Amino acid sequence: MSQSRESTQEPILPALCTEAQHRLGRTLRSFYERTVDGQPIPLDQVDLLLRLRHRERELQRQR
């Protein structure tokens, strides 16, 4: 038995107006700044960033 075309299509969600998008963006940015932005970078991630930077410099010297 085949499904009708209507049942296989994904529902169309309403778009947010510009004002709602801006308000949502400000709220998310504020939440991020209060929680994640003030946290120190874990040492394993610092190590990874330093190794990536070192590799970038090696590649630049080879050019």
PyRosetta script that sets phi, psi and omega in degrees:
from pyrosetta import init, pose_from_sequence

init()
pose = pose_from_sequence("MSQSRESTQEPILPALCTEAQHRLGRTLRSFYERTVDGQPIPLDQVDLLLRLRHRERELQRQR")
pose.set_psi(1, 128.3)
pose.set_omega(1, -177.8)
pose.set_phi(2, -92.4)
pose.set_psi(2, 148.2)
pose.set_omega(2, 178.4)
pose.set_phi(3, -81.7)
pose.set_psi(3, 149.3)
pose.set_omega(3, 177.0)
pose.set_phi(4, -71.9)
pose.set_psi(4, 159.5)
pose.set_omega(4, -178.7)
pose.set_phi(5, -60.1)
pose.set_psi(5, -37.4)
pose.set_omega(5, -178.2)
pose.set_phi(6, -64.3)
pose.set_psi(6, -36.3)
pose.set_omega(6, -176.9)
pose.set_phi(7, -78.3)
pose.set_psi(7, -16.7)
pose.set_omega(7, -180.0)
pose.set_phi(8, -93.5)
pose.set_psi(8, -15.6)
pose.set_omega(8, 179.8)
pose.set_phi(9, -80.4)
pose.set_psi(9, 145.8)
pose.set_omega(9, 177.5)
pose.set_phi(10, -76.8)
pose.set_psi(10, 145.6)
pose.set_omega(10, 179.7)
pose.set_phi(11, -66.8)
pose.set_psi(11, 146.4)
pose.set_omega(11, 178.3)
pose.set_phi(12, -90.1)
pose.set_psi(12, 122.1)
pose.set_omega(12, -179.6)
pose.set_phi(13, -90.1)
pose.set_psi(13, 145.9)
pose.set_omega(13, 179.5)
pose.set_phi(14, -69.2)
pose.set_psi(14, 145.7)
pose.set_omega(14, 178.7)
pose.set_phi(15, -81.2)
pose.set_psi(15, 150.1)
pose.set_omega(15, 176.0)
pose.set_phi(16, -83.7)
pose.set_psi(16, 141.0)
pose.set_omega(16, 176.3)
pose.set_phi(17, -70.8)
pose.set_psi(17, 163.4)
pose.set_omega(17, -177.3)
pose.set_phi(18, -58.3)
pose.set_psi(18, -41.9)
pose.set_omega(18, -179.7)
pose.set_phi(19, -61.8)
pose.set_psi(19, -42.9)
pose.set_omega(19, 179.2)
pose.set_phi(20, -66.0)
pose.set_psi(20, -38.4)
pose.set_omega(20, 177.9)
pose.set_phi(21, -62.3)
pose.set_psi(21, -44.4)
pose.set_omega(21, -180.0)
pose.set_phi(22, -65.6)
pose.set_psi(22, -42.7)
pose.set_omega(22, 179.4)
pose.set_phi(23, -63.1)
pose.set_psi(23, -43.2)
pose.set_omega(23, 178.0)
pose.set_phi(24, -63.4)
pose.set_psi(24, -42.6)
pose.set_omega(24, 178.3)
pose.set_phi(25, -61.2)
pose.set_psi(25, -44.3)
pose.set_omega(25, 179.0)
pose.set_phi(26, -63.7)
pose.set_psi(26, -41.4)
pose.set_omega(26, -179.9)
pose.set_phi(27, -64.3)
pose.set_psi(27, -46.1)
pose.set_omega(27, 179.4)
pose.set_phi(28, -64.4)
pose.set_psi(28, -41.6)
pose.set_omega(28, 179.1)
pose.set_phi(29, -62.6)
pose.set_psi(29, -42.5)
pose.set_omega(29, 178.9)
pose.set_phi(30, -63.3)
pose.set_psi(30, -43.8)
pose.set_omega(30, 178.6)
pose.set_phi(31, -62.4)
pose.set_psi(31, -43.7)
pose.set_omega(31, 179.3)
pose.set_phi(32, -60.9)
pose.set_psi(32, -46.1)
pose.set_omega(32, -177.9)
pose.set_phi(33, -63.5)
pose.set_psi(33, -34.3)
pose.set_omega(33, -179.4)
pose.set_phi(34, -78.3)
pose.set_psi(34, -23.9)
pose.set_omega(34, -174.0)
pose.set_phi(35, -109.4)
pose.set_psi(35, -64.0)
pose.set_omega(35, -170.8)
pose.set_phi(36, -85.6)
pose.set_psi(36, -42.0)
pose.set_omega(36, -171.4)
pose.set_phi(37, -61.0)
pose.set_psi(37, -31.1)
pose.set_omega(37, -177.7)
pose.set_phi(38, -86.3)
pose.set_psi(38, -4.0)
pose.set_omega(38, -177.6)
pose.set_phi(39, -82.4)
pose.set_psi(39, 143.8)
pose.set_omega(39, 176.1)
pose.set_phi(40, -70.4)
pose.set_psi(40, 154.1)
pose.set_omega(40, 178.0)
pose.set_phi(41, -76.9)
pose.set_psi(41, 129.8)
pose.set_omega(41, 178.4)
pose.set_phi(42, -59.3)
pose.set_psi(42, 147.2)
pose.set_omega(42, -175.7)
pose.set_phi(43, -59.5)
pose.set_psi(43, -35.2)
pose.set_omega(43, 179.2)
pose.set_phi(44, -66.0)
pose.set_psi(44, -32.7)
pose.set_omega(44, 177.2)
pose.set_phi(45, -74.8)
pose.set_psi(45, -35.2)
pose.set_omega(45, 175.4)
pose.set_phi(46, -61.9)
pose.set_psi(46, -44.4)
pose.set_omega(46, 178.5)
pose.set_phi(47, -59.5)
pose.set_psi(47, -44.4)
pose.set_omega(47, 178.8)
pose.set_phi(48, -61.2)
pose.set_psi(48, -45.1)
pose.set_omega(48, 179.2)
pose.set_phi(49, -61.9)
pose.set_psi(49, -40.8)
pose.set_omega(49, 178.8)
pose.set_phi(50, -65.5)
pose.set_psi(50, -40.5)
pose.set_omega(50, 178.0)
pose.set_phi(51, -65.9)
pose.set_psi(51, -39.3)
pose.set_omega(51, 177.5)
pose.set_phi(52, -64.0)
pose.set_psi(52, -42.1)
pose.set_omega(52, 179.2)
pose.set_phi(53, -64.7)
pose.set_psi(53, -41.4)
pose.set_omega(53, 177.5)
pose.set_phi(54, -59.7)
pose.set_psi(54, -44.1)
pose.set_omega(54, 179.6)
pose.set_phi(55, -64.8)
pose.set_psi(55, -39.7)
pose.set_omega(55, 176.7)
pose.set_phi(56, -58.3)
pose.set_psi(56, -44.9)
pose.set_omega(56, -178.9)
pose.set_phi(57, -64.9)
pose.set_psi(57, -40.1)
pose.set_omega(57, 177.4)
pose.set_phi(58, -60.6)
pose.set_psi(58, -43.8)
pose.set_omega(58, -179.9)
pose.set_phi(59, -65.3)
pose.set_psi(59, -37.9)
pose.set_omega(59, 177.9)
pose.set_phi(60, -65.5)
pose.set_psi(60, -37.5)
pose.set_omega(60, 179.4)
pose.set_phi(61, -67.6)
pose.set_psi(61, -30.2)
pose.set_omega(61, -178.8)
pose.set_phi(62, -74.1)
pose.set_psi(62, -14.9)
pose.set_omega(62, -178.1)
pose.set_phi(63, -78.0)
pose.dump_pdb("model.pdb")
